[in-house]
């Protein structure tokens, strides 16, 4: 009998800036396979191909001229990526992305447990729902740890997301089963957790909120000094500048993400026994319209 993938560990990435698309792709693959610069390179390549197709098609009228003179259609300067970029990244691993409302996914609309992974999108926020070692988890990067979902709740949760306007995609194919867990392969916001650690972190956050009803848990920036805030702003500006520079390179650079970009100047790696219960990591947000 084949053993559990990654030794039974769960790979989770905590929200960093506006890199939810990076977190989404990596949690689908269950490892730090892509960085924001890898996705930016794929976006630049897609932009170039789209413009080339417009030129070869002789499209000089209509809206084509404006399309050719506009900036990237696949990544914003804030770091938000299009579904086409996520598709290209997952195609590297021979994975296919299919809209849940397409005819090819009709059976899964009623029996989502037949699938292995879903990508959800609304208001510039991406997150992944993934089956790992026969158990379902919500790998939303706004959560401090992956949240376990029962098969029954999976269907109800997806229906709730659809009813709230979320676009949902299925990911199909042969998912990688192992990812090197050396220090060289980790990025600044990924963490490996046992299912027990993930449950303990989620429960700890839930308990803290129950014990302090109405309390708003402080965000990272509220305890930062003015010097730290300035440094964080500079770091964010450097990130956006680097993404812009990546778009100038037409050759997609696909590889393992290793760049560390600290959110608001703080490290986001969590010890498996810690519980990061800030206001942006509520595992029970009733309104699923999350911006990230």
URJOMO-V73877 format. One record per residue. RES is the residue in one small letter. PSI is psi in radians with two decimals (* if undefined). NEAR is the number of other ideal C-beta (glycine too) atoms within 10 Angstrom. Layout:
res=RES psi=PSI near=NEAR
res=RES psi=PSI near=NEAR
This chain:
res=x psi=2.33 near=2
res=x psi=2.37 near=5
res=x psi=2.99 near=10
res=x psi=2.61 near=13
res=x psi=2.57 near=18
res=x psi=0.63 near=19
res=x psi=0.37 near=11
res=x psi=0.04 near=11
res=x psi=2.72 near=21
res=x psi=2.38 near=24
res=x psi=2.19 near=24
res=x psi=2.49 near=27
res=x psi=2.28 near=24
res=x psi=2.48 near=22
res=x psi=2.24 near=23
res=x psi=1.97 near=24
res=x psi=-2.20 near=20
res=x psi=0.67 near=21
res=x psi=0.53 near=28
res=x psi=-0.53 near=26
res=x psi=-0.68 near=29
res=x psi=-0.81 near=32
res=x psi=-0.71 near=28
res=x psi=-0.86 near=27
res=x psi=-0.78 near=28
res=x psi=-0.60 near=28
res=x psi=-0.48 near=29
res=x psi=-0.77 near=26
res=x psi=-0.23 near=23
res=x psi=0.94 near=24
res=x psi=2.79 near=22
res=x psi=1.16 near=26
res=x psi=-0.49 near=24
res=x psi=2.56 near=27
res=x psi=3.01 near=24
res=x psi=-0.49 near=25
res=x psi=-0.55 near=20
res=x psi=-0.81 near=23
res=x psi=-0.62 near=28
res=x psi=-0.65 near=27
res=x psi=-0.71 near=25
res=x psi=-0.68 near=27
res=x psi=-0.74 near=26
res=x psi=-0.68 near=25
res=x psi=-0.72 near=20
res=x psi=-0.73 near=21
res=x psi=-0.78 near=21
res=x psi=-0.76 near=16
res=x psi=-0.68 near=11
res=x psi=-0.75 near=16
res=x psi=-0.68 near=16
res=x psi=-0.70 near=10
res=x psi=-0.67 near=10
res=x psi=-0.71 near=16
res=x psi=-0.77 near=12
res=x psi=-0.46 near=8
res=x psi=-0.04 near=9
res=x psi=0.42 near=8
res=x psi=1.50 near=14
res=x psi=-0.21 near=10
res=x psi=-3.02 near=7
res=x psi=-2.39 near=8
res=x psi=0.10 near=10
res=x psi=-0.64 near=15
res=x psi=-0.72 near=12
res=x psi=-0.64 near=8
res=x psi=-0.72 near=13
res=x psi=-0.44 near=13
res=x psi=-0.16 near=8
res=x psi=2.96 near=11
res=x psi=-2.79 near=11
res=x psi=2.42 near=20
res=x psi=0.01 near=14
res=x psi=-0.15 near=23
res=x psi=2.35 near=26
res=x psi=2.88 near=16
res=x psi=-0.31 near=13
res=x psi=-0.10 near=13
res=x psi=0.16 near=22
res=x psi=2.34 near=18
res=x psi=2.68 near=29
res=x psi=2.88 near=20
res=x psi=-0.52 near=16
res=x psi=-0.62 near=16
res=x psi=-0.76 near=26
res=x psi=-0.68 near=26
res=x psi=-0.80 near=19
res=x psi=-0.68 near=20
res=x psi=-0.76 near=27
res=x psi=-0.46 near=25
res=x psi=-0.47 near=13
res=x psi=-0.54 near=16
res=x psi=0.35 near=15
res=x psi=0.62 near=11
res=x psi=2.50 near=20
res=x psi=2.41 near=13
res=x psi=2.17 near=20
res=x psi=2.37 near=16
res=x psi=2.38 near=14
res=x psi=-0.48 near=22
res=x psi=0.20 near=12
res=x psi=2.76 near=12
res=x psi=-0.57 near=7
res=x psi=-0.27 near=12
res=x psi=0.31 near=18
res=x psi=-0.79 near=10
res=x psi=-0.62 near=10
res=x psi=-0.29 near=19
res=x psi=-0.49 near=16
res=x psi=-0.42 near=8
res=x psi=1.23 near=10
res=x psi=-0.37 near=23
res=x psi=-0.18 near=14
res=x psi=-0.35 near=10
res=x psi=-3.13 near=20
res=x psi=-0.36 near=18
res=x psi=2.57 near=24
res=x psi=2.53 near=24
res=x psi=2.28 near=26
res=x psi=2.49 near=23
res=x psi=2.36 near=19
res=x psi=2.39 near=18
res=x psi=0.87 near=12
res=x psi=0.31 near=16
res=x psi=2.30 near=22
res=x psi=2.47 near=25
res=x psi=2.87 near=27
res=x psi=2.43 near=28
res=x psi=2.17 near=27
res=x psi=2.47 near=26
res=x psi=2.15 near=18
res=x psi=2.12 near=23
res=x psi=0.79 near=14
res=x psi=0.21 near=7
res=x psi=2.51 near=15
res=x psi=2.46 near=23
res=x psi=2.56 near=23
res=x psi=1.96 near=22
res=x psi=0.63 near=25
res=x psi=2.18 near=27
res=x psi=-0.21 near=28
res=x psi=-0.15 near=20
res=x psi=2.60 near=25
res=x psi=-0.29 near=27
res=x psi=2.81 near=30
res=x psi=2.44 near=29
res=x psi=2.22 near=22
res=x psi=2.41 near=16
res=x psi=2.28 near=20
res=x psi=2.81 near=12
res=x psi=-0.66 near=13
res=x psi=-0.81 near=9
res=x psi=-0.49 near=13
res=x psi=-0.87 near=19
res=x psi=-0.78 near=16
res=x psi=-0.66 near=12
res=x psi=-0.75 near=20
res=x psi=-0.69 near=20
res=x psi=-0.67 near=12
res=x psi=-0.73 near=13
res=x psi=-0.80 near=21
res=x psi=-0.73 near=16
res=x psi=-0.37 near=9
res=x psi=0.11 near=12
res=x psi=0.08 near=10
res=x psi=2.49 near=19
res=x psi=2.27 near=15
res=x psi=2.37 near=20
res=x psi=2.60 near=24
res=x psi=2.49 near=21
res=x psi=2.17 near=24
res=x psi=2.64 near=18
res=x psi=-2.93 near=14
res=x psi=1.78 near=9
res=x psi=2.52 near=19
res=x psi=2.40 near=16
res=x psi=-0.38 near=11
res=x psi=2.51 near=11
res=x psi=2.29 near=21
res=x psi=2.32 near=12
res=x psi=0.51 near=15
res=x psi=2.86 near=7
res=x psi=-0.48 near=7
res=x psi=-0.41 near=7
res=x psi=-0.05 near=15
res=x psi=2.69 near=21
res=x psi=-3.02 near=24
res=x psi=-0.09 near=19
res=x psi=0.16 near=26
res=x psi=2.69 near=23
res=x psi=2.56 near=24
res=x psi=2.26 near=18
res=x psi=2.53 near=21
res=x psi=2.74 near=13
res=x psi=-0.61 near=18
res=x psi=-0.71 near=9
res=x psi=-0.74 near=20
res=x psi=-0.77 near=23
res=x psi=-0.71 near=15
res=x psi=-0.71 near=17
res=x psi=-0.82 near=28
res=x psi=-0.82 near=22
res=x psi=-0.64 near=13
res=x psi=-0.73 near=17
res=x psi=-0.74 near=23
res=x psi=-0.75 near=16
res=x psi=-0.70 near=12
res=x psi=-0.65 near=13
res=x psi=-0.61 near=16
res=x psi=-0.68 near=8
res=x psi=-0.36 near=8
res=x psi=1.19 near=11
res=x psi=2.36 near=6
res=x psi=-0.10 near=5
res=x psi=2.36 near=10
res=x psi=2.03 near=9
res=x psi=2.36 near=16
res=x psi=2.52 near=11
res=x psi=3.00 near=14
res=x psi=-0.59 near=18
res=x psi=-0.30 near=14
res=x psi=-0.38 near=11
res=x psi=0.31 near=9
res=x psi=2.55 near=16
res=x psi=2.92 near=9
res=x psi=-0.66 near=7
res=x psi=-0.75 near=9
res=x psi=-0.68 near=15
res=x psi=-0.73 near=13
res=x psi=-0.76 near=12
res=x psi=-0.69 near=15
res=x psi=-0.73 near=19
res=x psi=-0.73 near=12
res=x psi=-0.70 near=11
res=x psi=-0.68 near=15
res=x psi=-0.71 near=19
res=x psi=-0.69 near=10
res=x psi=-0.64 near=11
res=x psi=-0.87 near=20
res=x psi=-0.66 near=15
res=x psi=-0.69 near=11
res=x psi=-0.68 near=14
res=x psi=-0.75 near=24
res=x psi=-0.70 near=15
res=x psi=-0.62 near=12
res=x psi=-0.55 near=21
res=x psi=-0.35 near=19
res=x psi=-0.29 near=9
res=x psi=2.02 near=14
res=x psi=-0.17 near=11
res=x psi=2.06 near=9
res=x psi=2.17 near=20
res=x psi=1.70 near=14
res=x psi=2.28 near=16
res=x psi=-2.83 near=13
res=x psi=2.22 near=17
res=x psi=2.31 near=25
res=x psi=0.05 near=14
res=x psi=2.32 near=12
res=x psi=2.08 near=14
res=x psi=1.85 near=20
res=x psi=2.22 near=18
res=x psi=2.19 near=21
res=x psi=0.52 near=19
res=x psi=0.16 near=19
res=x psi=2.56 near=12
res=x psi=2.52 near=10
res=x psi=0.00 near=22
res=x psi=2.36 near=14
res=x psi=2.46 near=18
res=x psi=2.54 near=11
res=x psi=-0.30 near=15
res=x psi=0.04 near=10
res=x psi=2.86 near=15
res=x psi=1.85 near=18
res=x psi=1.56 near=18
res=x psi=1.03 near=20
res=x psi=3.02 near=18
res=x psi=-0.32 near=13
res=x psi=0.13 near=18
res=x psi=0.70 near=22
res=x psi=2.02 near=18
res=x psi=-0.02 near=19
res=x psi=0.98 near=10
res=x psi=2.00 near=13
res=x psi=-0.68 near=6
res=x psi=1.96 near=6
res=x psi=0.11 near=19
res=x psi=1.38 near=12
res=x psi=2.25 near=21
res=x psi=2.30 near=10
res=x psi=* near=21
